[in-house]
Amino acid sequence: MEQVLKNIRVLDFSRVFAAPDATQTLGDLGAEVVKIENPKGGDDCRYLGITSEALDELGGPSPSFRAFNRNKKSICIDLATTAGQEVARSLALKCDVMVNNFRPGTMQRFGLDYETLSAQNPGLVYCDFTAYGSKGDLAPIGANDLALQAHSGLMSITGEEDGDPVRAGSAIIDLHASLAIVSGVLAALLHRTKTGRGQHVETSLLMSSAHLMSYFYQDYWLTGHIHRPMGTANHLSVPNQAFPATDGHVIIIAPSDEMWRRCAHALDAEQLDRPEFAKASDRLRLRKSLVPIIAGITSGFTKQELHNRLSAAKVNVSIVHDISEAARHEQLEAIGGIFHHHNGSTTRNYVATPFSMSETPGEMRSGPPELGLDTDDVMRNFGYEPEEIEKLRSQGAFGRNEQTVGS
Amino acid sequence: MEQVLKNIRVLDFSRVFAAPDATQTLGDLGAEVVKIENPKGGDDCRYLGITSEALDELGGPSPSFRAFNRNKKSICIDLATTAGQEVARSLALKCDVMVNNFRPGTMQRFGLDYETLSAQNPGLVYCDFTAYGSKGDLAPIGANDLALQAHSGLMSITGEEDGDPVRAGSAIIDLHASLAIVSGVLAALLHRTKTGRGQHVETSLLMSSAHLMSYFYQDYWLTGHIHRPMGTANHLSVPNQAFPATDGHVIIIAPSDEMWRRCAHALDAEQLDRPEFAKASDRLRLRKSLVPIIAGITSGFTKQELHNRLSAAKVNVSIVHDISEAARHEQLEAIGGIFHHHNGSTTRNYVATPFSMSETPGEMRSGPPELGLDTDDVMRNFGYEPEEIEKLRSQGAFGRNEQTVGS
């Protein structure tokens, strides 16, 4: 079956996490994604979060770059040159989708803004991704995932009770924004099938964070309640948090009275199956006395013993895994959550498209591209003659002193 | 302009957070969303995270239910009855999209699984949302957002350095999954415009969490590195974390050497603009001595003073807001991030669709529905005659002792 975005061309000016992850997902669905990189080293993400020694040892881009850039071609364009801007504009006129995460105003300076391009390519779906949106006082302020974890209030409800604020350890606001971009672009493509016309899609770290925080804002707007951090617990029920084992922690969640009773019997009926704890409202009220009793019991078992006992009793339980346990866990493999990509004699793992489709599933066709490797190929595919390409090269469109690899 | 999902009918069997939030977004884009609720109180989310006294005072469903259920009609169906199952099947044959988050196997028991329905309605886009997916050893295990924060390793990198694991304070894995559902459904609808055929879309808390953790798994798979919690900091650069102010905390991020120099001058040039801190690699190496020096300086200023000084110097800065500051912040309003819904004399705020579209924007047409209020209307819209509806009612399809409100 032909993939859903077969014959869709995406011109991708984005860097680092959120937007590259979004165009990767479009690529998974069959789009041809052309990643425009600056000739002076390309996307910063190629070098992020890793020492240069480790990078050398790996023989290629950083783990983060690999996580967000499969199924793409890389082409170097120097957007500081007139020739480079002209090439970018001419590619944009032959594309279906454009994505960028420059600061507000930058694409205008390059003559690559939505108004300019859509006048000549009315079918273009154009997505701006920014930190705080393109309007309002904060629009010019630089920000990243961490800044928005703070701004959104997420950090104020993350951490130990009465402790300092803590960040969620992964760039969740960035990566959530990725699927907001994908959703907006797919919706715009669906609209285009009916009307032939593209449109301007926008999202931001701010919108992503507000979506992740929506029920807390709703609670505040309606009741004035301001939530605070609770370690691993939440305000919904007891037990509903992490408990210590001899060798780590497990999560135990037993919101209903029936599940609590099964939980009590699986752990220690004498201490737990008592009338004062039988009702959910009483367990919430007695949180401060009940939690230490449960913890006293669980700390006599291993994580796996607790998981076996509680899952056998149909109590919701999970293990607090470290990164290695999580990445190696067979369940992700069992549901097709890992792409295995073969390149010569090596096989690499990649986290798969975040949803599966029975007829047109996401696929991995190619690994992360080498910087600028596809410049000539892409230019030829977009209709440029070899002489034109060389002329543009001499004008610096692809960077001064460019080293074209493999062509 | 006609909304992109105008004339698309969504039958929504989902409860609680992720999937209801997804169908809400489909509703924002113009779909007619029919929420099927059990007659014994409906979606548990109606009562979640709020005392019954506060619920009474509010005169309606919980803040969480309101956050995830605008633009929907509510219809009560008792899926434990044969008549109820038959009604649900007959509605499904007249729908374009179906979404459910029952445990694997439940929809089969009701005769509402993809195979059964697609045989009669080949255009149907059908989405299963589960905890750990529908295959593998963990498929039958119950889980929620917290369980997957643990299972995925997110919790193991969230918290104070050398402290206990901590959860991200919001149900981020749930709400991220929401947009995985939206993306999968929109991709399937796009495929349907080309082929006329629907398909089976699946996602899970596990896939959502793996997507949010993908770059940590990639790092582990490639280098064996196992990340650990770092409070508000990360491993990318210094400074890149929260610092104390007299009245709270601010985030300061200055990854490049130029931005660091501006940061040093905006705070205290004498202490900070020193050769030993001038290079990014040195700042990373000297983290343990540099961070306390910066903290000593920032703790003499208010949050707003720090924000003003650093943003004027074009240094990335943000304030650690509590929920009230975040929800009231004017920037979200400035970018159209809040829907204001008028109902009689009251106006309520809702976090808007997480992306904007210039031609076919998300809209709020109706607030969260009363339980079962639309049962008769929906049945009539789907072609049932009044006598048929009454017959089904007498057979218990809509629940025994059902109180039909307002019809």
Chai-1 contact restraints between the chains, C-beta under 6 A:
chainA,res_idxA,chainB,res_idxB,connection_type,confidence,min_distance_angstrom,max_distance_angstrom,comment,restraint_id
A,V4,B,A187,contact,1.0,0.0,6.0,A-B,restraint_1
A,V4,B,L190,contact,1.0,0.0,6.0,A-B,restraint_2
A,V4,B,H191,contact,1.0,0.0,6.0,A-B,restraint_3
A,L29,B,A187,contact,1.0,0.0,6.0,A-B,restraint_4
A,G49,B,H235,contact,1.0,0.0,6.0,A-B,restraint_5
A,G49,B,L236,contact,1.0,0.0,6.0,A-B,restraint_6
A,P63,B,Q218,contact,1.0,0.0,6.0,A-B,restraint_7
A,P63,B,D219,contact,1.0,0.0,6.0,A-B,restraint_8
A,P63,B,L222,contact,1.0,0.0,6.0,A-B,restraint_9
A,S64,B,Y215,contact,1.0,0.0,6.0,A-B,restraint_10
A,R66,B,Q218,contact,1.0,0.0,6.0,A-B,restraint_11
A,A67,B,S214,contact,1.0,0.0,6.0,A-B,restraint_12
A,A67,B,Y215,contact,1.0,0.0,6.0,A-B,restraint_13
A,A67,B,Q218,contact,1.0,0.0,6.0,A-B,restraint_14
A,Y132,B,Q331,contact,1.0,0.0,6.0,A-B,restraint_15
A,G133,B,I335,contact,1.0,0.0,6.0,A-B,restraint_16
A,K135,B,A334,contact,1.0,0.0,6.0,A-B,restraint_17
A,K135,B,I335,contact,1.0,0.0,6.0,A-B,restraint_18
A,G136,B,Q331,contact,1.0,0.0,6.0,A-B,restraint_19
A,G136,B,A334,contact,1.0,0.0,6.0,A-B,restraint_20
A,G136,B,I335,contact,1.0,0.0,6.0,A-B,restraint_21
A,L138,B,Q331,contact,1.0,0.0,6.0,A-B,restraint_22
A,I141,B,S311,contact,1.0,0.0,6.0,A-B,restraint_23
A,G142,B,N316,contact,1.0,0.0,6.0,A-B,restraint_24
A,A143,B,N316,contact,1.0,0.0,6.0,A-B,restraint_25
A,N144,B,I253,contact,1.0,0.0,6.0,A-B,restraint_26
A,L146,B,I251,contact,1.0,0.0,6.0,A-B,restraint_27
A,A147,B,I251,contact,1.0,0.0,6.0,A-B,restraint_28
A,A147,B,S318,contact,1.0,0.0,6.0,A-B,restraint_29
A,A150,B,I251,contact,1.0,0.0,6.0,A-B,restraint_30
A,A150,B,S318,contact,1.0,0.0,6.0,A-B,restraint_31
A,A150,B,V320,contact,1.0,0.0,6.0,A-B,restraint_32
A,H151,B,S318,contact,1.0,0.0,6.0,A-B,restraint_33
A,H151,B,H321,contact,1.0,0.0,6.0,A-B,restraint_34
A,S152,B,A326,contact,1.0,0.0,6.0,A-B,restraint_35
A,G153,B,H321,contact,1.0,0.0,6.0,A-B,restraint_36
A,G153,B,I323,contact,1.0,0.0,6.0,A-B,restraint_37
A,G153,B,A326,contact,1.0,0.0,6.0,A-B,restraint_38
A,L154,B,S170,contact,1.0,0.0,6.0,A-B,restraint_39
A,M155,B,V320,contact,1.0,0.0,6.0,A-B,restraint_40
A,S156,B,D322,contact,1.0,0.0,6.0,A-B,restraint_41
A,I157,B,G169,contact,1.0,0.0,6.0,A-B,restraint_42
A,T158,B,A168,contact,1.0,0.0,6.0,A-B,restraint_43
A,T158,B,G169,contact,1.0,0.0,6.0,A-B,restraint_44
A,G159,B,V166,contact,1.0,0.0,6.0,A-B,restraint_45
A,P165,B,A242,contact,1.0,0.0,6.0,A-B,restraint_46
A,P165,B,H249,contact,1.0,0.0,6.0,A-B,restraint_47
A,P165,B,V320,contact,1.0,0.0,6.0,A-B,restraint_48
A,V166,B,G159,contact,1.0,0.0,6.0,A-B,restraint_49
A,V166,B,V166,contact,1.0,0.0,6.0,A-B,restraint_50
A,V166,B,G231,contact,1.0,0.0,6.0,A-B,restraint_51
A,R167,B,T232,contact,1.0,0.0,6.0,A-B,restraint_52
A,A168,B,T158,contact,1.0,0.0,6.0,A-B,restraint_53
A,A168,B,A168,contact,1.0,0.0,6.0,A-B,restraint_54
A,G169,B,I157,contact,1.0,0.0,6.0,A-B,restraint_55
A,G169,B,T158,contact,1.0,0.0,6.0,A-B,restraint_56
A,G169,B,P229,contact,1.0,0.0,6.0,A-B,restraint_57
A,S170,B,L154,contact,1.0,0.0,6.0,A-B,restraint_58
A,S170,B,L212,contact,1.0,0.0,6.0,A-B,restraint_59
A,S170,B,M213,contact,1.0,0.0,6.0,A-B,restraint_60
A,I172,B,I172,contact,1.0,0.0,6.0,A-B,restraint_61
A,I172,B,L212,contact,1.0,0.0,6.0,A-B,restraint_62
A,L175,B,L212,contact,1.0,0.0,6.0,A-B,restraint_63
A,H176,B,H176,contact,1.0,0.0,6.0,A-B,restraint_64
A,L179,B,L179,contact,1.0,0.0,6.0,A-B,restraint_65
A,L179,B,A180,contact,1.0,0.0,6.0,A-B,restraint_66
A,L179,B,S183,contact,1.0,0.0,6.0,A-B,restraint_67
A,A180,B,L179,contact,1.0,0.0,6.0,A-B,restraint_68
A,A180,B,P354,contact,1.0,0.0,6.0,A-B,restraint_69
A,A180,B,F355,contact,1.0,0.0,6.0,A-B,restraint_70
A,V182,B,S183,contact,1.0,0.0,6.0,A-B,restraint_71
A,S183,B,L179,contact,1.0,0.0,6.0,A-B,restraint_72
A,S183,B,V182,contact,1.0,0.0,6.0,A-B,restraint_73
A,S183,B,S183,contact,1.0,0.0,6.0,A-B,restraint_74
A,G184,B,F355,contact,1.0,0.0,6.0,A-B,restraint_75
A,L186,B,L186,contact,1.0,0.0,6.0,A-B,restraint_76
A,L186,B,A187,contact,1.0,0.0,6.0,A-B,restraint_77
A,A187,B,V4,contact,1.0,0.0,6.0,A-B,restraint_78
A,A187,B,L29,contact,1.0,0.0,6.0,A-B,restraint_79
A,A187,B,L186,contact,1.0,0.0,6.0,A-B,restraint_80
A,L189,B,L190,contact,1.0,0.0,6.0,A-B,restraint_81
A,L190,B,V4,contact,1.0,0.0,6.0,A-B,restraint_82
A,L190,B,L189,contact,1.0,0.0,6.0,A-B,restraint_83
A,L190,B,L190,contact,1.0,0.0,6.0,A-B,restraint_84
A,H191,B,V4,contact,1.0,0.0,6.0,A-B,restraint_85
A,H191,B,T360,contact,1.0,0.0,6.0,A-B,restraint_86
A,T193,B,T193,contact,1.0,0.0,6.0,A-B,restraint_87
A,Q199,B,M357,contact,1.0,0.0,6.0,A-B,restraint_88
A,Q199,B,S358,contact,1.0,0.0,6.0,A-B,restraint_89
A,Q199,B,E359,contact,1.0,0.0,6.0,A-B,restraint_90
A,H200,B,S358,contact,1.0,0.0,6.0,A-B,restraint_91
A,V201,B,F355,contact,1.0,0.0,6.0,A-B,restraint_92
A,V201,B,M357,contact,1.0,0.0,6.0,A-B,restraint_93
A,E202,B,S356,contact,1.0,0.0,6.0,A-B,restraint_94
A,T203,B,F355,contact,1.0,0.0,6.0,A-B,restraint_95
A,M207,B,G337,contact,1.0,0.0,6.0,A-B,restraint_96
A,M207,B,P354,contact,1.0,0.0,6.0,A-B,restraint_97
A,A210,B,L332,contact,1.0,0.0,6.0,A-B,restraint_98
A,A210,B,G337,contact,1.0,0.0,6.0,A-B,restraint_99
A,A210,B,V351,contact,1.0,0.0,6.0,A-B,restraint_100
A,H211,B,P354,contact,1.0,0.0,6.0,A-B,restraint_101
A,L212,B,S170,contact,1.0,0.0,6.0,A-B,restraint_102
A,L212,B,I172,contact,1.0,0.0,6.0,A-B,restraint_103
A,L212,B,L175,contact,1.0,0.0,6.0,A-B,restraint_104
A,M213,B,S170,contact,1.0,0.0,6.0,A-B,restraint_105
A,S214,B,A67,contact,1.0,0.0,6.0,A-B,restraint_106
A,S214,B,V351,contact,1.0,0.0,6.0,A-B,restraint_107
A,Y215,B,S64,contact,1.0,0.0,6.0,A-B,restraint_108
A,Y215,B,A67,contact,1.0,0.0,6.0,A-B,restraint_109
A,F216,B,I323,contact,1.0,0.0,6.0,A-B,restraint_110
A,Y217,B,A327,contact,1.0,0.0,6.0,A-B,restraint_111
A,Y217,B,V351,contact,1.0,0.0,6.0,A-B,restraint_112
A,Q218,B,P63,contact,1.0,0.0,6.0,A-B,restraint_113
A,Q218,B,R66,contact,1.0,0.0,6.0,A-B,restraint_114
A,Q218,B,A67,contact,1.0,0.0,6.0,A-B,restraint_115
A,D219,B,P63,contact,1.0,0.0,6.0,A-B,restraint_116
A,Y220,B,I323,contact,1.0,0.0,6.0,A-B,restraint_117
A,Y220,B,S324,contact,1.0,0.0,6.0,A-B,restraint_118
A,Y220,B,A327,contact,1.0,0.0,6.0,A-B,restraint_119
A,W221,B,N349,contact,1.0,0.0,6.0,A-B,restraint_120
A,L222,B,P63,contact,1.0,0.0,6.0,A-B,restraint_121
A,I226,B,D322,contact,1.0,0.0,6.0,A-B,restraint_122
A,I226,B,I323,contact,1.0,0.0,6.0,A-B,restraint_123
A,I226,B,S324,contact,1.0,0.0,6.0,A-B,restraint_124
A,H227,B,I323,contact,1.0,0.0,6.0,A-B,restraint_125
A,P229,B,G169,contact,1.0,0.0,6.0,A-B,restraint_126
A,G231,B,V166,contact,1.0,0.0,6.0,A-B,restraint_127
A,T232,B,R167,contact,1.0,0.0,6.0,A-B,restraint_128
A,H235,B,G49,contact,1.0,0.0,6.0,A-B,restraint_129
A,L236,B,G49,contact,1.0,0.0,6.0,A-B,restraint_130
A,A242,B,P165,contact,1.0,0.0,6.0,A-B,restraint_131
A,H249,B,P165,contact,1.0,0.0,6.0,A-B,restraint_132
A,I251,B,L146,contact,1.0,0.0,6.0,A-B,restraint_133
A,I251,B,A147,contact,1.0,0.0,6.0,A-B,restraint_134
A,I251,B,A150,contact,1.0,0.0,6.0,A-B,restraint_135
A,S311,B,I141,contact,1.0,0.0,6.0,A-B,restraint_136
A,N316,B,G142,contact,1.0,0.0,6.0,A-B,restraint_137
A,N316,B,A143,contact,1.0,0.0,6.0,A-B,restraint_138
A,S318,B,A147,contact,1.0,0.0,6.0,A-B,restraint_139
A,S318,B,A150,contact,1.0,0.0,6.0,A-B,restraint_140
A,S318,B,H151,contact,1.0,0.0,6.0,A-B,restraint_141
A,V320,B,A150,contact,1.0,0.0,6.0,A-B,restraint_142
A,V320,B,M155,contact,1.0,0.0,6.0,A-B,restraint_143
A,V320,B,P165,contact,1.0,0.0,6.0,A-B,restraint_144
A,H321,B,H151,contact,1.0,0.0,6.0,A-B,restraint_145
A,H321,B,G153,contact,1.0,0.0,6.0,A-B,restraint_146
A,D322,B,S156,contact,1.0,0.0,6.0,A-B,restraint_147
A,D322,B,I226,contact,1.0,0.0,6.0,A-B,restraint_148
A,I323,B,G153,contact,1.0,0.0,6.0,A-B,restraint_149
A,I323,B,F216,contact,1.0,0.0,6.0,A-B,restraint_150
A,I323,B,Y220,contact,1.0,0.0,6.0,A-B,restraint_151
A,I323,B,I226,contact,1.0,0.0,6.0,A-B,restraint_152
A,I323,B,H227,contact,1.0,0.0,6.0,A-B,restraint_153
A,S324,B,Y220,contact,1.0,0.0,6.0,A-B,restraint_154
A,S324,B,I226,contact,1.0,0.0,6.0,A-B,restraint_155
A,A326,B,S152,contact,1.0,0.0,6.0,A-B,restraint_156
A,A326,B,G153,contact,1.0,0.0,6.0,A-B,restraint_157
A,A327,B,Y217,contact,1.0,0.0,6.0,A-B,restraint_158
A,A327,B,Y220,contact,1.0,0.0,6.0,A-B,restraint_159
A,Q331,B,Y132,contact,1.0,0.0,6.0,A-B,restraint_160
A,Q331,B,G136,contact,1.0,0.0,6.0,A-B,restraint_161
A,Q331,B,L138,contact,1.0,0.0,6.0,A-B,restraint_162
A,L332,B,A210,contact,1.0,0.0,6.0,A-B,restraint_163
A,A334,B,K135,contact,1.0,0.0,6.0,A-B,restraint_164
A,A334,B,G136,contact,1.0,0.0,6.0,A-B,restraint_165
A,I335,B,G133,contact,1.0,0.0,6.0,A-B,restraint_166
A,I335,B,K135,contact,1.0,0.0,6.0,A-B,restraint_167
A,I335,B,G136,contact,1.0,0.0,6.0,A-B,restraint_168
A,G337,B,M207,contact,1.0,0.0,6.0,A-B,restraint_169
A,G337,B,A210,contact,1.0,0.0,6.0,A-B,restraint_170
A,N349,B,W221,contact,1.0,0.0,6.0,A-B,restraint_171
A,V351,B,A210,contact,1.0,0.0,6.0,A-B,restraint_172
A,V351,B,S214,contact,1.0,0.0,6.0,A-B,restraint_173
A,V351,B,Y217,contact,1.0,0.0,6.0,A-B,restraint_174
A,P354,B,A180,contact,1.0,0.0,6.0,A-B,restraint_175
A,P354,B,M207,contact,1.0,0.0,6.0,A-B,restraint_176
A,P354,B,H211,contact,1.0,0.0,6.0,A-B,restraint_177
A,F355,B,A180,contact,1.0,0.0,6.0,A-B,restraint_178
A,F355,B,G184,contact,1.0,0.0,6.0,A-B,restraint_179
A,F355,B,V201,contact,1.0,0.0,6.0,A-B,restraint_180
A,F355,B,T203,contact,1.0,0.0,6.0,A-B,restraint_181
A,S356,B,E202,contact,1.0,0.0,6.0,A-B,restraint_182
A,M357,B,Q199,contact,1.0,0.0,6.0,A-B,restraint_183
A,M357,B,V201,contact,1.0,0.0,6.0,A-B,restraint_184
A,S358,B,Q199,contact,1.0,0.0,6.0,A-B,restraint_185
A,S358,B,H200,contact,1.0,0.0,6.0,A-B,restraint_186
A,E359,B,Q199,contact,1.0,0.0,6.0,A-B,restraint_187
A,T360,B,H191,contact,1.0,0.0,6.0,A-B,restraint_188
